[in-house]
Amino acid sequence: MKVNPKRVLIVEDEIIIGIDIKTRLDKRGECLCDVVTSSEEALEYAEKRKPDLIIMDIALQGKTDGLQAAEHINDNYNIPIIFITAYSAPNILSLTKRPGFYDCIQKPFDDRALFNVVLRTLTISALEKKLKAGEPLSSVIDDIPSGLSIIEAASFRVKVADKKFLNQSITCYDFNFNLDRPCHTFGFPCTLEEIKKTACWTAHISNRPLRTGKKRKVEIYGYPLLDHRGKVSDIIEFIRPLGEDEFSGYR
């Protein structure tokens, strides 16, 4: 089946890096990329072309940096944004965690890391738009890849996973890790607890016992779904063992 490529804007003031990212994404076939080198060009492109995704360097040269440009785009055009940065300081990462922003990856990154973040963001933003438009979960279940769960924030109950609705009482900590109580009570970072406090995306790496009984180092990514009051109602969670593609599944 032919896939309609998603339009992706890359905003990178080092043109060689921008073209390299474009080349790596274009060859996959899922994306059709353009590159601009300033926040001013990014704002103009976002207004005129409305891309499906923007990959934004934080430290752009000029009057407006990447964060300021991203805030304007998010407030006015509701386009999902991924940040890229050469900095690893926690305070830099924290600046990228606000509603409407989806992720931040550190340079240099390999193809797998880039593809995983881009495809994950495109998947989540598409689901989010459909659900916000009032479409029922049953209408989007076929769009949910292996490794993705939709979890009710208040109860930890898994609503959908592996392209099917689950038993009304099964929790994410039971379903994913065979635990009898929430992850944070065992000393593990808890995606749900963090997102309920911040209403922003989060990601962390942890050694976890999986449903298969094996203990693996996994990346756990979470993104909030907000209700009409701006409160976190549900959480989209991706889990994958490190070194594997996002959509290859892990169970």
PADOPA-137099 format. One line per field, with one value per residue (C-alpha): residue number from 1; residue in one letter; x, y, z. Coordinates in Angstrom, 1 decimal, always signed. Layout:
BEGIN
n <- c(NUM | ...);
res <- c(A | ...);
px <- c(X | ...);
py <- c(Y | ...);
pz <- c(Z | ...);
END
This chain:
BEGIN
n <- c(1 | 2 | 3 | 4 | 5 | 6 | 7 | 8 | 9 | 10 | 11 | 12 | 13 | 14 | 15 | 16 | 17 | 18 | 19 | 20 | 21 | 22 | 23 | 24 | 25 | 26 | 27 | 28 | 29 | 30 | 31 | 32 | 33 | 34 | 35 | 36 | 37 | 38 | 39 | 40 | 41 | 42 | 43 | 44 | 45 | 46 | 47 | 48 | 49 | 50 | 51 | 52 | 53 | 54 | 55 | 56 | 57 | 58 | 59 | 60 | 61 | 62 | 63 | 64 | 65 | 66 | 67 | 68 | 69 | 70 | 71 | 72 | 73 | 74 | 75 | 76 | 77 | 78 | 79 | 80 | 81 | 82 | 83 | 84 | 85 | 86 | 87 | 88 | 89 | 90 | 91 | 92 | 93 | 94 | 95 | 96 | 97 | 98 | 99 | 100 | 101 | 102 | 103 | 104 | 105 | 106 | 107 | 108 | 109 | 110 | 111 | 112 | 113 | 114 | 115 | 116 | 117 | 118 | 119 | 120 | 121 | 122 | 123 | 124 | 125 | 126 | 127 | 128 | 129 | 130 | 131 | 132 | 133 | 134 | 135 | 136 | 137 | 138 | 139 | 140 | 141 | 142 | 143 | 144 | 145 | 146 | 147 | 148 | 149 | 150 | 151 | 152 | 153 | 154 | 155 | 156 | 157 | 158 | 159 | 160 | 161 | 162 | 163 | 164 | 165 | 166 | 167 | 168 | 169 | 170 | 171 | 172 | 173 | 174 | 175 | 176 | 177 | 178 | 179 | 180 | 181 | 182 | 183 | 184 | 185 | 186 | 187 | 188 | 189 | 190 | 191 | 192 | 193 | 194 | 195 | 196 | 197 | 198 | 199 | 200 | 201 | 202 | 203 | 204 | 205 | 206 | 207 | 208 | 209 | 210 | 211 | 212 | 213 | 214 | 215 | 216 | 217 | 218 | 219 | 220 | 221 | 222 | 223 | 224 | 225 | 226 | 227 | 228 | 229 | 230 | 231 | 232 | 233 | 234 | 235 | 236 | 237 | 238 | 239 | 240 | 241 | 242 | 243 | 244 | 245 | 246 | 247 | 248 | 249 | 250 | 251);
res <- c(M | K | V | N | P | K | R | V | L | I | V | E | D | E | I | I | I | G | I | D | I | K | T | R | L | D | K | R | G | E | C | L | C | D | V | V | T | S | S | E | E | A | L | E | Y | A | E | K | R | K | P | D | L | I | I | M | D | I | A | L | Q | G | K | T | D | G | L | Q | A | A | E | H | I | N | D | N | Y | N | I | P | I | I | F | I | T | A | Y | S | A | P | N | I | L | S | L | T | K | R | P | G | F | Y | D | C | I | Q | K | P | F | D | D | R | A | L | F | N | V | V | L | R | T | L | T | I | S | A | L | E | K | K | L | K | A | G | E | P | L | S | S | V | I | D | D | I | P | S | G | L | S | I | I | E | A | A | S | F | R | V | K | V | A | D | K | K | F | L | N | Q | S | I | T | C | Y | D | F | N | F | N | L | D | R | P | C | H | T | F | G | F | P | C | T | L | E | E | I | K | K | T | A | C | W | T | A | H | I | S | N | R | P | L | R | T | G | K | K | R | K | V | E | I | Y | G | Y | P | L | L | D | H | R | G | K | V | S | D | I | I | E | F | I | R | P | L | G | E | D | E | F | S | G | Y | R);
px <- c(+0.0 | +1.3 | +2.1 | +1.4 | +4.6 | +4.2 | +5.6 | +8.3 | +10.1 | +13.6 | +14.8 | +18.6 | +21.0 | +23.8 | +22.7 | +24.9 | +23.3 | +19.8 | +20.4 | +21.8 | +18.7 | +16.5 | +18.4 | +18.1 | +14.4 | +13.6 | +15.2 | +12.7 | +9.8 | +7.4 | +8.5 | +9.0 | +11.3 | +12.2 | +15.0 | +15.2 | +17.9 | +16.2 | +13.2 | +11.8 | +11.8 | +10.2 | +7.4 | +6.6 | +6.8 | +4.5 | +1.9 | +1.9 | +2.5 | +1.2 | +3.6 | +2.7 | +5.8 | +8.6 | +12.1 | +13.5 | +17.0 | +16.9 | +19.9 | +19.1 | +21.1 | +19.2 | +16.6 | +14.4 | +15.7 | +14.1 | +12.1 | +10.5 | +9.7 | +8.2 | +6.0 | +4.6 | +4.0 | +2.4 | +0.1 | -1.0 | -0.9 | -1.0 | +1.8 | +3.7 | +7.4 | +10.4 | +13.5 | +17.1 | +20.0 | +23.8 | +23.2 | +22.4 | +21.9 | +18.7 | +17.6 | +17.7 | +15.6 | +13.1 | +12.4 | +11.1 | +8.5 | +5.3 | +2.0 | +2.3 | +6.0 | +6.6 | +10.3 | +13.9 | +16.8 | +20.5 | +23.0 | +24.6 | +21.9 | +21.9 | +19.2 | +17.3 | +16.9 | +15.8 | +13.3 | +11.9 | +11.2 | +9.8 | +7.5 | +6.4 | +5.5 | +3.6 | +1.6 | +0.7 | -0.2 | -2.5 | -4.2 | -4.5 | -6.2 | -8.7 | -9.6 | -9.9 | -12.3 | -14.6 | -13.8 | -14.2 | -11.3 | -12.9 | -12.2 | -8.5 | -7.6 | -6.1 | -3.8 | -2.2 | +1.1 | +2.6 | +4.2 | +1.7 | -0.9 | -3.6 | -4.0 | -6.6 | -4.7 | -6.8 | -7.0 | -3.8 | -6.2 | -5.1 | -7.9 | -6.2 | -3.0 | -1.9 | -4.8 | -7.5 | -9.6 | -8.5 | -10.2 | -11.7 | -9.6 | -6.1 | -3.5 | -0.5 | +1.9 | +0.4 | +0.0 | +3.5 | +5.6 | +3.7 | +3.7 | +0.9 | +1.1 | +2.3 | +5.9 | +6.9 | +6.2 | +9.0 | +11.4 | +11.0 | +10.3 | +6.5 | +5.5 | +1.9 | +2.7 | +5.1 | +2.7 | -0.2 | +1.8 | +3.3 | +0.8 | +3.9 | +5.7 | +8.3 | +10.8 | +13.2 | +15.4 | +15.0 | +15.8 | +12.4 | +11.0 | +8.8 | +5.7 | +7.9 | +9.8 | +13.0 | +14.6 | +15.5 | +16.7 | +13.8 | +12.9 | +9.5 | +7.9 | +4.6 | +2.5 | -0.7 | -4.1 | -6.0 | -9.7 | -11.7 | -10.5 | -6.9 | -6.5 | -4.8 | -7.5 | -5.4 | -1.8 | -0.2 | +2.7 | +5.3 | +7.7 | +10.6 | +13.8 | +16.8 | +18.4 | +15.1 | +12.9 | +10.0 | +7.3 | +8.8 | +7.0 | +8.4 | +5.9);
py <- c(+0.0 | +3.4 | +5.7 | +9.4 | +11.0 | +13.5 | +17.0 | +17.8 | +21.1 | +21.0 | +24.3 | +24.2 | +27.1 | +24.8 | +24.0 | +20.9 | +19.4 | +20.3 | +18.7 | +15.6 | +15.2 | +15.8 | +13.1 | +10.6 | +11.1 | +11.4 | +8.1 | +6.3 | +7.3 | +8.3 | +12.0 | +14.8 | +17.3 | +20.9 | +22.8 | +26.5 | +28.1 | +30.8 | +31.2 | +33.9 | +31.4 | +28.8 | +31.1 | +32.0 | +28.4 | +27.3 | +29.9 | +29.2 | +25.4 | +24.0 | +21.0 | +17.8 | +18.1 | +20.6 | +19.5 | +22.6 | +23.4 | +25.2 | +27.4 | +29.2 | +32.3 | +35.6 | +37.7 | +34.7 | +31.3 | +28.0 | +27.9 | +31.3 | +30.3 | +27.0 | +28.7 | +31.0 | +28.2 | +26.0 | +28.8 | +29.8 | +26.7 | +23.6 | +21.9 | +19.2 | +20.1 | +18.0 | +19.8 | +19.0 | +20.3 | +19.8 | +20.6 | +18.0 | +20.2 | +19.3 | +23.0 | +23.0 | +19.8 | +21.2 | +24.1 | +21.7 | +20.2 | +22.1 | +21.3 | +21.0 | +20.0 | +16.3 | +15.4 | +16.5 | +14.6 | +15.4 | +15.7 | +13.7 | +11.1 | +8.0 | +7.0 | +4.7 | +7.4 | +10.0 | +7.7 | +6.5 | +9.9 | +11.2 | +8.2 | +8.2 | +11.9 | +11.6 | +8.6 | +10.4 | +13.7 | +11.9 | +10.0 | +13.1 | +15.1 | +12.3 | +11.9 | +15.7 | +15.8 | +13.5 | +10.2 | +7.2 | +5.0 | +2.2 | +4.3 | +4.7 | +1.3 | +0.1 | +3.1 | +2.0 | +0.2 | -2.5 | -1.1 | +1.8 | +1.9 | +4.4 | +4.6 | +6.3 | +8.8 | +8.6 | +4.8 | +3.5 | +1.4 | +0.3 | +1.2 | +0.1 | -1.9 | -4.2 | -3.0 | -4.2 | -3.1 | -4.7 | -6.0 | -3.2 | -3.8 | -4.4 | -1.7 | -0.5 | -1.7 | -5.2 | -5.3 | -4.0 | -5.3 | -7.9 | -5.7 | -5.7 | -2.0 | +1.3 | +1.4 | +4.3 | +2.2 | -0.1 | +2.9 | +2.9 | +6.2 | +6.5 | +8.1 | +8.5 | +10.2 | +12.7 | +13.5 | +14.0 | +16.7 | +18.4 | +17.8 | +17.5 | +14.7 | +12.7 | +9.9 | +7.9 | +4.7 | +2.0 | -1.6 | -3.3 | -6.9 | -7.2 | -9.4 | -12.1 | -12.5 | -11.0 | -7.9 | -5.4 | -1.8 | +0.0 | +3.5 | +4.6 | +7.6 | +9.2 | +12.0 | +13.5 | +13.7 | +16.7 | +17.1 | +20.3 | +21.8 | +21.3 | +18.4 | +15.1 | +12.6 | +9.8 | +9.1 | +7.6 | +5.4 | +3.8 | +1.2 | -0.3 | -2.2 | -0.1 | -1.0 | -2.0 | +0.0 | +1.8 | -0.1 | -3.6 | -4.2 | -5.8 | -8.3);
pz <- c(+0.0 | -1.0 | +2.0 | +1.7 | +3.0 | +5.9 | +5.3 | +7.8 | +8.3 | +9.6 | +11.3 | +11.6 | +11.2 | +10.3 | +6.8 | +6.4 | +9.5 | +8.3 | +4.9 | +6.5 | +8.6 | +5.5 | +3.5 | +6.3 | +6.7 | +3.0 | +2.1 | +4.5 | +2.4 | +5.2 | +5.2 | +2.7 | +4.3 | +3.7 | +5.5 | +6.7 | +8.7 | +10.8 | +13.1 | +10.8 | +7.9 | +10.1 | +11.2 | +7.6 | +6.5 | +9.3 | +8.4 | +4.7 | +4.5 | +7.8 | +7.9 | +9.8 | +12.0 | +12.8 | +13.9 | +15.6 | +16.7 | +20.1 | +19.7 | +16.4 | +15.5 | +15.1 | +17.0 | +17.9 | +19.2 | +18.5 | +21.7 | +21.1 | +17.5 | +18.7 | +21.3 | +18.6 | +16.2 | +18.9 | +20.0 | +16.6 | +14.3 | +16.6 | +14.7 | +16.7 | +17.4 | +18.2 | +19.5 | +18.7 | +20.7 | +21.3 | +25.0 | +27.7 | +30.7 | +32.6 | +32.5 | +28.7 | +28.5 | +31.0 | +28.6 | +26.0 | +28.3 | +27.8 | +26.1 | +22.4 | +22.4 | +21.9 | +22.4 | +22.5 | +21.1 | +21.6 | +18.8 | +17.5 | +17.0 | +14.8 | +12.3 | +14.6 | +17.3 | +14.7 | +13.0 | +16.2 | +17.6 | +14.3 | +13.7 | +17.3 | +17.2 | +13.9 | +15.3 | +18.6 | +17.0 | +14.5 | +17.3 | +19.4 | +16.6 | +15.9 | +19.6 | +20.1 | +17.1 | +19.0 | +17.2 | +19.5 | +20.5 | +18.4 | +15.3 | +15.9 | +17.3 | +14.0 | +14.0 | +17.3 | +16.8 | +19.0 | +22.1 | +22.4 | +25.2 | +26.0 | +29.8 | +32.0 | +34.2 | +37.3 | +37.6 | +35.8 | +33.7 | +30.2 | +27.8 | +24.6 | +23.7 | +20.9 | +18.7 | +21.1 | +24.1 | +27.4 | +30.4 | +32.5 | +35.5 | +34.1 | +35.0 | +33.2 | +35.8 | +35.7 | +31.9 | +31.1 | +34.0 | +36.0 | +39.1 | +41.7 | +42.5 | +40.7 | +39.5 | +41.7 | +44.8 | +43.7 | +43.1 | +39.4 | +37.6 | +36.9 | +33.6 | +34.7 | +38.0 | +36.3 | +33.5 | +35.9 | +37.6 | +34.6 | +31.7 | +29.4 | +27.7 | +29.5 | +28.8 | +30.8 | +30.6 | +33.2 | +33.8 | +34.1 | +34.3 | +31.2 | +30.8 | +29.2 | +32.5 | +31.1 | +32.6 | +30.0 | +29.7 | +28.2 | +27.1 | +28.4 | +26.7 | +27.7 | +26.3 | +27.9 | +26.4 | +27.9 | +28.4 | +27.7 | +31.0 | +30.1 | +32.7 | +31.9 | +31.2 | +29.5 | +28.7 | +25.6 | +26.5 | +24.3 | +25.7 | +23.8 | +24.7 | +23.8 | +20.5 | +18.9 | +16.5 | +18.1 | +16.2 | +16.3 | +19.6 | +22.7 | +24.0);
END
